[in-house]
Amino acid sequence: MLSTLVKTLERHGYGELAVRVATFVDESRGVLVELEEAYTAGRYGYTSYSKEGAERAVRTVRRLVELLDGVVRDVKLG
């Protein structure tokens, strides 16, 4: 979904925002993959995580929410 956001931002002239999102994805790829796996495992099975892993995931999600809040604030619709 984030890659779709990057492409859409680029297509609509928000290159700087696209770069910020793409940079976040590149820097956080490992944690994002772990979050996706946690989502799947939570829906279809059982898994456990270390305290450090959970804290890292929470920090990453907080950064993502801040980034997306900035995108919402900076993108002019209509």
N, CA, C and O of each residue as an XYZ file, in Angstrom:
312
protein
N       0.811     -1.183      0.000
C       0.000      0.000      0.000
C       0.862      1.258      0.000
O       0.520      2.251     -0.641
N       1.966      1.211      0.711
C       2.825      2.395      0.742
C       3.457      2.661     -0.614
O       3.659      3.817     -0.985
N       3.771      1.608     -1.360
C       4.337      1.823     -2.693
C       3.296      2.452     -3.617
O       3.641      3.269     -4.470
N       2.032      2.079     -3.456
C       0.957      2.706     -4.232
C       0.836      4.176     -3.866
O       0.625      5.018     -4.738
N       0.967      4.488     -2.591
C       0.938      5.879     -2.149
C       2.079      6.666     -2.787
O       1.869      7.785     -3.255
N       3.278      6.100     -2.811
C       4.432      6.781     -3.417
C       4.152      7.077     -4.890
O       4.371      8.198     -5.350
N       3.677      6.092     -5.619
C       3.394      6.277     -7.050
C       2.306      7.323     -7.272
O       2.403      8.134     -8.193
N       1.285      7.308     -6.447
C       0.193      8.276     -6.581
C       0.671      9.691     -6.270
O       0.320     10.639     -6.972
N       1.466      9.829     -5.227
C       2.017     11.147     -4.898
C       2.867     11.673     -6.049
O       2.760     12.842     -6.418
N       3.706     10.820     -6.612
C       4.539     11.225     -7.747
C       3.680     11.662     -8.935
O       3.937     12.694     -9.555
N       2.672     10.874     -9.236
C       1.811     11.145    -10.383
C       1.063     12.475    -10.248
O       0.729     13.107    -11.250
N       0.806     12.890     -9.023
C       0.048     14.116     -8.798
C       0.922     15.301     -8.392
O       0.419     16.311     -7.901
N       2.227     15.170     -8.600
C       3.122     16.294     -8.391
C       3.617     16.512     -6.977
O       4.083     17.601     -6.644
N       3.523     15.502     -6.148
C       4.006     15.603     -4.773
C       5.295     14.793     -4.611
O       5.378     13.883     -3.787
N       6.291     15.148     -5.418
C       7.543     14.402     -5.437
C       8.258     14.369     -4.105
O       8.789     13.332     -3.709
N       8.278     15.500     -3.405
C       8.978     15.551     -2.113
C       8.321     14.621     -1.094
O       9.008     13.917     -0.354
N       6.997     14.624     -1.062
C       6.296     13.713     -0.157
C       6.542     12.262     -0.555
O       6.720     11.399      0.305
N       6.552     11.996     -1.857
C       6.815     10.643     -2.345
C       8.182     10.160     -1.877
O       8.334      9.010     -1.464
N       9.165     11.035     -1.942
C      10.522     10.678     -1.500
C      10.533     10.394     -0.001
O      11.184      9.450      0.444
N       9.821     11.199      0.777
C       9.784     10.977      2.227
C       9.171      9.618      2.558
O       9.681      8.897      3.416
N       8.072      9.267      1.877
C       7.433      7.975      2.136
C       8.347      6.839      1.674
O       8.515      5.851      2.389
N       8.936      6.973      0.488
C       9.829      5.932     -0.032
C      11.043      5.746      0.875
O      11.484      4.618      1.097
N      11.574      6.828      1.390
C      12.717      6.746      2.303
C      12.329      6.014      3.582
O      13.078      5.171      4.075
N      11.158      6.341      4.112
C      10.673      5.645      5.307
C      10.570      4.147      5.041
O      11.010      3.336      5.855
N       9.995      3.786      3.911
C       9.839      2.365      3.569
C      11.205      1.692      3.477
O      11.396      0.601      4.013
N      12.152      2.333      2.804
C      13.495      1.754      2.673
C      14.149      1.568      4.038
O      14.757      0.531      4.303
N      14.025      2.573      4.902
C      14.671      2.518      6.216
C      13.983      1.536      7.168
O      14.616      1.007      8.082
N      12.702      1.296      6.954
C      11.910      0.503      7.896
C      11.469     -0.838      7.323
O      10.638     -1.521      7.923
N      12.005     -1.220      6.187
C      11.530     -2.410      5.477
C      11.461     -3.643      6.371
O      10.465     -4.364      6.341
N      12.480     -3.894      7.152
C      12.493     -5.093      8.001
C      11.344     -5.119      8.994
O      10.675     -6.139      9.159
N      11.123     -4.003      9.646
C      10.037     -3.934     10.637
C       8.684     -4.015      9.938
O       7.760     -4.644     10.454
N       8.556     -3.384      8.770
C       7.294     -3.442      8.035
C       6.956     -4.879      7.630
O       5.795     -5.287      7.678
N       7.972     -5.636      7.234
C       7.758     -7.045      6.900
C       7.309     -7.807      8.147
O       6.392     -8.625      8.073
N       7.945     -7.545      9.288
C       7.551     -8.201     10.534
C       6.113     -7.858     10.907
O       5.375     -8.724     11.376
N       5.708     -6.611     10.705
C       4.335     -6.205     11.007
C       3.332     -6.917     10.106
O       2.265     -7.330     10.559
N       3.675     -7.058      8.843
C       2.793     -7.771      7.926
C       2.663     -9.238      8.339
O       1.569     -9.804      8.314
N       3.777     -9.841      8.716
C       3.744    -11.230      9.176
C       2.934    -11.361     10.467
O       2.205    -12.336     10.648
N       3.063    -10.381     11.360
C       2.306    -10.403     12.615
C       0.811    -10.304     12.340
O       0.011    -10.969     12.998
N       0.434     -9.481     11.377
C      -0.969     -9.352     11.014
C      -1.519    -10.700     10.537
O      -2.581    -11.136     10.979
N      -0.797    -11.342      9.648
C      -1.245    -12.625      9.106
C      -1.290    -13.684     10.204
O      -2.266    -14.425     10.320
N      -0.242    -13.749     10.998
C      -0.198    -14.752     12.067
C      -1.300    -14.503     13.090
O      -1.875    -15.452     13.622
N      -1.598    -13.247     13.367
C      -2.649    -12.920     14.320
C      -4.024    -13.319     13.836
O      -4.897    -13.657     14.636
N      -4.220    -13.282     12.550
C      -5.522    -13.659     11.981
C      -5.673    -15.169     11.826
O      -6.771    -15.707     11.969
N      -4.572    -15.846     11.535
C      -4.679    -17.244     11.145
C      -3.894    -18.201     12.023
O      -3.820    -19.391     11.718
N      -3.328    -17.727     13.069
C      -2.534    -18.624     13.896
C      -2.048    -17.936     15.151
O      -2.658    -16.982     15.632
N      -0.965    -18.423     15.663
C      -0.391    -17.908     16.900
C       1.083    -17.605     16.668
O       1.777    -18.323     15.947
N       1.532    -16.555     17.276
C       2.957    -16.226     17.242
C       3.297    -15.427     18.478
O       2.408    -14.915     19.158
N       4.564    -15.319     18.768
C       4.999    -14.505     19.907
C       6.192    -13.664     19.466
O       6.892    -13.994     18.509
N       6.398    -12.582     20.181
C       7.468    -11.645     19.847
C       8.185    -11.229     21.109
O       7.629    -11.278     22.206
N       9.420    -10.821     20.939
C      10.178    -10.328     22.077
C       9.707     -8.925     22.441
O       9.092     -8.236     21.626
N       9.993     -8.518     23.641
C       9.652     -7.168     24.081
C      10.344     -6.143     23.186
O       9.738     -5.137     22.815
N      11.591     -6.386     22.841
C      12.338     -5.469     21.988
C      11.721     -5.365     20.599
O      11.621     -4.279     20.030
N      11.309     -6.512     20.063
C      10.672     -6.522     18.755
C       9.355     -5.760     18.762
O       9.046     -5.025     17.823
N       8.592     -5.939     19.819
C       7.315     -5.234     19.935
C       7.546     -3.729     20.080
O       6.836     -2.928     19.471
N       8.527     -3.349     20.877
C       8.828     -1.921     21.052
C       9.290     -1.300     19.735
O       8.906     -0.176     19.410
N      10.106     -2.022     18.983
C      10.572     -1.542     17.679
C       9.388     -1.356     16.729
O       9.322     -0.368     15.998
N       8.465     -2.301     16.743
C       7.285     -2.208     15.894
C       6.437     -0.996     16.274
O       5.972     -0.270     15.395
N       6.233     -0.774     17.555
C       5.432      0.369     18.005
C       6.092      1.678     17.597
O       5.409      2.594     17.140
N       7.403      1.781     17.753
C       8.112      3.007     17.334
C       7.939      3.247     15.837
O       7.712      4.376     15.402
N       8.049      2.183     15.061
C       7.920      2.312     13.610
C       6.513      2.745     13.227
O       6.344      3.609     12.366
N       5.514      2.162     13.849
C       4.133      2.539     13.538
C       3.877      3.984     13.932
O       3.195      4.705     13.204
N       4.400      4.417     15.053
C       4.238      5.827     15.449
C       4.867      6.758     14.409
O       4.282      7.781     14.052
N       6.044      6.405     13.934
C       6.695      7.216     12.892
C       5.864      7.219     11.611
O       5.738      8.250     10.950
N       5.296      6.063     11.262
C       4.468      5.969     10.069
C       3.219      6.842     10.193
O       2.851      7.537      9.245
N       2.576      6.810     11.346
C       1.380      7.630     11.549
C       1.737      9.111     11.439
O       0.993      9.878     10.827
N       2.853      9.520     12.016
C       3.297     10.916     11.899
C       3.550     11.283     10.437
O       3.163     12.361      9.987
N       4.192     10.393      9.708
C       4.470     10.627      8.292
C       3.169     10.766      7.508
O       3.019     11.693      6.713
N       2.242      9.863      7.726
C       0.973      9.896      7.001
C       0.137     11.116      7.396
O      -0.563     11.678      6.554
N       0.199     11.528      8.652
C      -0.468     12.770      9.059
C       0.089     13.949      8.270
O      -0.660     14.835      7.858
N       1.398     13.961      8.060
C       2.025     15.011      7.272
C       1.578     14.981      5.829
O       1.360     16.028      5.220
N       1.440     13.781      5.274
C       0.961     13.665      3.884
C      -0.458     14.218      3.790
O      -0.770     14.986      2.880
N      -1.305     13.831      4.719
C      -2.695     14.319      4.710
C      -2.711     15.849      4.814
O      -3.480     16.511      4.118
N      -1.885     16.390      5.658
C      -1.832     17.837      5.876
C      -1.337     18.572      4.629
O      -1.816     19.665      4.326
N      -0.377     17.977      3.901
C       0.271     18.667      2.794
C      -0.385     18.458      1.443
O      -0.180     19.258      0.531
N      -1.162     17.408      1.296
C      -1.806     17.126      0.007
C      -3.096     17.929     -0.081
O      -3.948     17.884      0.806
N      -3.208     18.661     -1.179
C      -4.405     19.469     -1.416
C      -5.345     18.680     -2.318
O      -4.991     18.358     -3.452
N      -6.514     18.374     -1.834
C      -7.492     17.609     -2.612
C      -8.430     18.561     -3.338
O      -8.738     19.652     -2.860
N      -8.872     18.116     -4.506
C      -9.882     18.868     -5.242
C      -9.382     19.908     -6.159
O     -10.173     20.586     -6.815
